[in-house]
């Protein structure tokens, strides 16, 4: 793809420091550029989403009732009686319109000497249909669950869509999870089949996966294991249960009649990462989820026919489901998938991938951005990034330094940064800025997506004033992509999401509404401290610390205090570890005093090399809280990408 000529698409607001707006060229290209869309959608949210569902998707049968909500909390449905198929909408309808030869997926393997694959919509359709027929031959029927335990290889997309084609429910488990973690999820989902791989590559080295899969299926109801051959290494094999992916599909017909399901039937179950207690199997339906996936992908990222969209999230997370599979394919887009580590064989690998493949829309996490800041600008300068036109962030609130670096270095000062807020439970983005409308403000997510409404409440359930931090909730009618339950645990569904604030969906996040109406997320409410009667968000403190010129990253947690109730404890990662000193600790305290006030002053500051994070890049503050409290048991550590840092942190805190 030819490089797009660099155009200053984003202009800075001279009236307000740090505020950026789309240029006239951006507004002209954007699908949505009129701010009136918000008011129009708010006047009748149900009619708004009904129009979107009809315009964006193909239904075998149109719904009888667009929305229904019962008195029981969380009991709502969208597009009742409508019949639809996700595989048909992501593949068949594009082929029927004559676009089957278009590239659906660009797959970039980790090993630099391996060839990048370009898979057309027709080729993907063929493999999806063959696998769907194979699954049916193995006894998988509508409503059955299929476990998917795959790395970032093309077969993972094939597997999701093959399940959807026959009305089976897929349940993806992140490939870096342990066999025991897989087992828990397979048992809860009652999976009949598992699709996995012999292994994958990480930093140039082959890693095994089949051994973990064998641990996972032992003692479960899984009858068949389909194995993708990726590394070619020798693996344990059970002739009665195991079969190769390529052999399972090679003799199957190229077409499988799609199973059209009622809109509210389950499309997939996705388990939360298990950071607290037993993982929850989040249920997402079909029609509502597809509607939200289609329109948030199209409008958030201003996706057009000539775009190449790269969402860097693993398919094991909801971001990978919605913006690394369903959303782009529903829009008939070309999406990119990268197999490996972002810094292999060098820290410029991602930017080489962008340049080589003409990526135009790039969506990643603040954690990755901070990592690249650490690597330095020289790796960026080696590659042309002028194909980029939209940047996005996901996973956590982004600090100002990372936002501005991303905007100036990767986007070259011309690409809007779309800071998205959403959750596994919401299915798709719900708070962000649309690229044709703006404004783009560092650390500020933006407005509720058209057709949705949010409020900030105090602990009594009353709305807080502008500028005040409160509990973020979603008002009814709820977004069509929202979760519809917790698998086999309706009590958990009610208690977690609907019990604290009756009549609202409880996000468990904190937020504040600014004077201009935009929303700034302040972090999880379980990451909110009460210091001497004052509510303080850990995200607020972290943002203040991160603004210091010597700080790379920070994590703040509360520590019980006899007088104040709780006091803040900060774990700080410096850009240069040699700068650590008692004098710098005092300087950081003054810095927080100035940014927030003396109430937020950290009582303890620990200089550390790393903080515990999930494999999706989120800081595990639960573990840090346990460390500062001196807990001997820290719970499940299998979701960590850096478990080795936990012992070091224990010693650091013990030393004082």
Secondary structure, DSSP 4 states (H G I P E B T S, - for coil): -PPPPP---EEE-TTSTTEEEE-HHHHHHSS---THHHHHHHH-HHHHHHHHHHHH---SB--SEEEEE-SSTT-EEEEET-EE-HHIIIIIHHHHTT-TTSEEEEEE-SSTTSPPEEEEHHHHHHHHHHHHHHHHHTT--TT-EEEE---SSHHHHHHHHHHHHTTPEEEE--TTS-HHHHHHHHHHHTEEEEEEESEEEETTEEEE-HHHHHHHHTTSS--EEEEE-SS-------TTTEEEHHHHHHTS-S------EETTSEEEEEE---SSSSPPEEEEESHHHHHHHHHHHHHHTT--TT-EEEE-S-TTSHHHHIIIIIHHHHTT-EEEEE-S-TTSSSTTHHHHHHHHHT--EEEE-HHHHHHHHHH-THHHHTS--TT--EEEE-SSPPPHHHHHHIIIIISTT-SEEEE-B--TTTSS--EE--TTT--EETT--BEEPTT--EEEE-TTSPBPPTT-EEEEEEESSPPTTS--EETT-HHHHHHHHTSSSTTEEEEEEEEEE-TTS-EEEEEEGGGEEEETTEEEEHHHHHHHHHTSTTEEEEEEEEEEETTTEEEEEEEEEESSGGG--HHHHHHHHHHHHHHT-GGG--SEEEE-S---BBTTS-B-HHHHHHHHHT-S-----TTBS-TTHHHHHHHHHHH-
